Amino acid sequence: MKYLLIIQMNPETWESLSDEERNEIAGGQEGFMETITATGEMVGTHALADPSQSAVVRGRPGAATVTDGPFLETKEYMGGFYLVDCENAERAHELAAMIPGTDRLPVEVRPVVFTAGYGLAEPDIA
């Protein structure tokens, strides 16, 4: 089953860390990626820009409205995510706990209920 491990970024928490602590968290991501790639559980990962760089689109083609900034003003926001494919929710929780920095930046674990496109769909078994 696929799970999205959503890293919740809190700018106040991040800024309160020393440079060494921030580098440890950022640098540790590579080791985590290597680990879950070796176990076959890594599907993909992306880091996201700050919400101040986002836009919100409402409407439909030809009648859309675009506004600057995040959809919601919040204290925490999605900073990035890992998409993993593992046996069960308990394993997804274990993987989330392995992500560097979870003692300061929480990770939300959410089951994926639909997958399609870009080679992510479940394979056809013939």
Disulfide bonds with the S-S distance in Angstrom:
none
